[in-house]
Amino acid sequence: MEAEYGGGGGGGDLESSLLSGDSQFDEHRASRIRRMASNTTSQLAIIGSKLCPIESLDYERSCRLIENDFLKQDWRSREPVHIVQYVILKWTLCFLVGALSGAVGFFNNLAVENIAGVKFVITSNMMLASKYGWAFAVFAGSNFVLLMFASAITIFISPAAAGSGIPEVKAYLNGVDAPQIFSLKTLCVKVVGSIAAVSSSLHVGKAGPLVHTSSCIASILGQGGSRKYNLTWRWLRYFKNDRDRRDLVTCGAGAGIAAAFRAPVGGVLFALECVSSWWRSALLWRAFFTTAMVAVVLRALIDICRSGKCGLFGKGGLIMFDVTSADVSYHLVDLPPVIVLGVIGGILGSFYNFVLDKVLKVYNLIHKKGHGYKFFLAASVSIFTSCCLFGLPWLASCKPCPAGLSEACPSIGRSGNFKKFQCAPDHYNDLASLFFNTNDDTIRNLYSAGTDNVFQKSSVLLFFVTSYFLGIISYGLAVPSGLFVPVILCGATFGRLVGMLMGSHSTLNHGLFAVLGSASLLAGSMRMTVSVCVIMLELTNNLLLLPLVMLVLLISKTVADAFNSDVYDLIVKLKGLPYLESHAEPYMRHLTVGDVVSGPLQLFNGIEKVSNIFHVLKSTGHHGFPVIDEPPLSDTPVLFGLILRSHLLVLLKKKQFVCTRTVAGSEASIQLSADDFAKRGSGKHEFIEGIELTAEEMNMYVDLHPFTNTSPYTVVETMSLAKALILFREVGLRHLLVIPKSSSRAPVVGILTRHDFMPEHILGLHPFLCRSSWKKLWFRKLNSSDLSLFKK
C-alpha cells in the first residue's frame, strides 16, 4: 500500500496529558513513541466497481509555483510568445471539450431513443397480435442482453466506468487521483455502456455518466498527448500539471450536465455548486464558454433531427423538450401545496439517500465475491425490472382516448402519452404509457401541459412507488448508471400525484406540479439548489416558474439536511475516497498538528548517496521527502526544502550523478529539461523497478539542491489541526511540513497529507474522542470538569 507522506512525528499522548494533568508528563518521550506508528488509514478506494490504490494531487504545484532553481530558470527563459500560446491553448481546449461533449450527449440521446424505440415497437407489434408471451420474452430478453453487454464491457475492460462517475470526479477535483479514472478505455466504456444500460429499461440515467464522459474528454485533451503512442506535442506541455488539468476537468463536468439537459448555465452552476472544491472568476468564464459551445453544437444537431433526418425516434429525449406550459399563472392559494411539496420532497429525498446507502453496502459485499456475482446481481435486477414494467400495466384499466387530441391515440410504434398495450382500439393504458417508455419520454409525458385527465391517481401512485425503489436497486450495479434522471422521474410522478390530490384547491396544472416535484426531490436527495433551479428552467424553457421552483428547493433542502448528507457525499464516503470537507470538525480545534502526524520520517541530505535514494524509494511508497542540509553545508541542520518522488525517479533514470559529495555546478543539469519533470497523465506513474543501476553508480551521489522546492508550506507543530486543514484544502496541497517550535530539535517533525486529516486516522490515534456523546458533542474548552466525560 502506497503512502502519500514522508512520515512524521507527533506531540505528546493527548489523552494521557489531558486526563492526568501531570505537569511532569514527558512530552518528548511520548512524541518519540508517536513517531513509531505509521498512518494506517486505508489508501484504497472503490473506483467504479473495483478496489484501487489512490494518490493525492498537488494543485499548488504547477510549473509557475514550484520553486526550485531548475524549474524557475526554465520559467524565466520563456518568451512572451509562450504566454500567448498558453492562453490560446486554454481557450482552444475549452472549445474542443464543449464541442465534443455536445456531440457525445446528442449521440447518446439518439442511440438510446432508437435502440429502446425499436425494442418497444417490436414488443407492441406482438401485443397487437395478442402474442403476449412472446412479447414479454422479447422485451425481457432484449433488456437482459443489453444489460449483460454493459456489465461485461464494464467488468472486463474498464471497472472504473461503473456508476455515475460524479463521486470520482468530485474527489478528483478535491485532490484525489486513481488509476484509469479518466483513461481512453473508461471513456469508451462509459459511452457504450451507458447507452446499453439506459436502453435496457433499467431505472438509471445518462446525465451522471455524461459528466464523467466529458471529464474524461477534458482530461485526455489536457494530458498533452500520449508518450505510449508517440503522440506528444511540445505546445501542450503547459498543461502538464495538476492545476491546469483540474480547471479543464471542472469545465468538462459542467459541459456534461449542459449536454444532458441542454442547460449551459445550469452546467456551470452544477460544476460550481456540486463538484468543484476550488473556484475563481477566471475559471467561471472558461466554464461558461465551454457550456456555451455545448449549447451551440446541440442546437445545430437538434435542428437536423427536427427536420426528420434522424429516423422515427429522432425527436425523443429530454434535450428535445421545450415548453411545459405557454402561460403560467399562480396565486396565493397555490403556495400551501407548493410548501407541502417541498416538505414531503425533503423527507422522500433523505429517505432515498438512506435506503440507497444501505443497498450499496450490500452490493459492495456481493461485488467482492467475484465477477460471477456481479453478473448474477445485474441479471436479477434486469429480470425483476422487466417483470415490473411488463406486468404492472395489466393492473390498470383501459381508458377511452380523449377527444380533440393533437397527437395519435393510441400511439403505436412511437413514443407518446397513449400506449395501447392490451386495450381495445381507441383505448389506451395510462400505466403502460408510464412504464412502456424510456425514462426521458416518461418525464416528458408527466411534464406535458393539458394532460390533467390523462392519468388515474392509482396508476400514478403505483408508478411512483415502483420507480422510487427500482431507481434505488438499479444504481450500484457494475454498469455505467446515473442518479439524476431516476430522481427527476420519481419527483415528477410524486409532484403530479400531489397535483391530482389538490384538485380544485390549486390553479396550477398537473404538468407544473410534476416540474416542481422533480425540483423538490432533487433538492432533497442531492441538496443542490441554484444549479437545479436553473437546470429545470432551461429544461422546460419557462422562466415564469422561477419563484415557485426557488421556494420548493429551499424548503426541500432545509428539511432534508436535518436527516443526512447529500447522496454524492454518502457515496464518496462509502467508496472510501479521502475527501476533504470545506469545514473542520469541532474536535479539530482542540488538537494540534503534532497530535496527529505519524511516522516514521524519511529524510534526505542535500547531497545524497544514490544507493540511499534507491533503497528508500524501493522500500517505501512515500511521495514527498524533506531535504536537510547538515554541516559542512550549513552550521546546523536546517530544512532546505521538499523533493518529490517523481523528481527523484527522473534523476535516477537520467543518472544525474556526481562522483564526490560536493555541490554540483549548473552544467550538471544541462541534460535535463522541464518536460522531463512534467506531470504524467491521470493514474500514470514511473516505478523504481524500471530503473537499473550498476554497483559503481550506487556509490555515487546526487545533488538534490537544484531540484528541491525551497519554499514548501510549513506549519509549527503547535498549530491547531482545524487551522492546518483550512490551509491544506484552500491552497490545494499534497504535503504540509510540520516544524518544531524549539530550534534545539530536528528541523522537521513530520509531514501532513490528506490522510492525516481523515476522521478514522484521528480517532484511531485518540479513541477517547469517539466516546464523546456519540461524536455529536461540540467540544468546549477542555478543563478538569470536562475530563470525567472521557474517563468513563
Helices and strands as residue ranges (DSSP letters): H 14-20, H 27-36, E 44-47, E 50-53, E 55-56, H 69-76, H 80-128, H 132-156, G 159-161, H 166-174, E 176-177, H 184-199, H 207-222, E 225-226, E 231-232, G 234-239, H 242-261, H 264-270, I 271-275, H 281-306, G 318-320, G 332-334, H 335-367, H 371-391, G 392-395, E 399-400, E 427-428, H 430-435, H 439-447, H 457-474, H 484-502, G 503-505, H 510-526, H 530-540, G 543-545, H 546-561, H 567-575, G 586-590, G 593-595, E 604-605, E 607-609, H 610-619, E 624-629, E 638-644, H 645-654, G 666-669, G 674-677, G 688-690, H 695-698, E 701-703, G 705-707, E 714-716, H 721-731, E 736-739, E 750-752, G 754-757, H 759-765, G 767-771, G 773-775, H 788-791
